[in-house]
């Protein structure tokens, strides 16, 4: 394996690492619900992609009802 002949200076190492930054991810506004989302992906808030509903998103009320039913089933057992 190759070994460096001399030590790199601090400045030289830092110059090499200038591109090691994290960029902010690009977001777009969902035309359906007007929330920010990643481009080319289903909106996590409304479940729509390109004008179609791809994922059915549960509302808070639906989630509460589902959890209550699950609790009732567990109590019966």
SVG drawing of the C-alpha trace seen along z (x, -y; Angstrom):
<svg xmlns="http://www.w3.org/2000/svg" viewBox="-64 -27 73 41">
<polyline fill="none" stroke="black" stroke-width="0.4" points="0.0,0.0 1.2,-3.5 2.5,-5.6 2.9,-9.4 6.5,-10.6 5.8,-13.8 3.2,-15.1 0.6,-17.4 0.3,-20.8 -2.9,-21.8 -3.8,-24.3 -3.4,-21.8 -5.6,-19.3 -8.3,-22.0 -8.2,-23.0 -8.9,-19.4 -11.8,-19.2 -13.6,-22.4 -16.1,-20.4 -17.1,-18.1 -20.0,-20.3 -23.7,-19.3 -26.0,-21.2 -29.6,-22.0 -32.0,-19.6 -34.2,-21.1 -37.9,-21.1 -40.9,-22.0 -44.4,-23.0 -47.1,-20.3 -49.8,-21.6 -52.5,-19.6 -51.9,-20.7 -49.3,-23.5 -46.8,-21.8 -43.1,-21.5 -42.0,-18.1 -39.0,-16.5 -39.2,-16.6 -40.3,-13.5 -41.7,-11.9 -45.2,-11.3 -46.2,-14.1 -46.1,-12.7 -48.9,-15.1 -51.6,-14.4 -50.4,-11.3 -50.7,-12.7 -48.2,-12.4 -48.7,-14.0 -52.3,-14.7 -53.2,-11.2 -53.7,-9.8 -51.0,-7.2 -51.1,-6.7 -54.1,-7.0 -53.1,-9.3 -55.0,-8.7 -56.4,-11.7 -56.0,-12.1 -59.6,-11.1 -59.2,-7.9 -56.0,-7.0 -57.7,-7.5 -60.7,-5.2 -58.3,-2.5 -56.4,-2.6 -59.6,-2.4 -60.7,0.6 -57.4,2.3 -57.6,1.6 -61.1,3.1 -59.9,6.3 -57.0,6.7 -59.3,6.3 -61.7,9.0 -58.8,11.5"/>
</svg>
